[in-house]
């Protein structure tokens, strides 16, 4: 289950941070984001997580002000090995 979705940073270096329950192998995990056609989200990279959670960051392209993502509903498709999950969340 995805338990947090938030924008980190501002400007060109901004990322969408996705926090997921459980440890997922970064090399076989992909995340697709839908719901805001003006934004493009790059391939996820692993961020430091905890023992029971994983965090991924997706660079955001296509927006001059990433703050416009906050409060928006996005649908994420997470694929990790043979497991997959589709979940809709509001961006913090």
Buried (B, 14 or more C-beta within 10 A) or exposed (E): EBEEBBBBBEEEEBBBBBBBEEEBEBEEBEBBBEBBEEBEBEEBEBBEBEEEBBBBBBBBEEBEEBEBBEEBEBEBEBBBEEEEEEBEBEBE
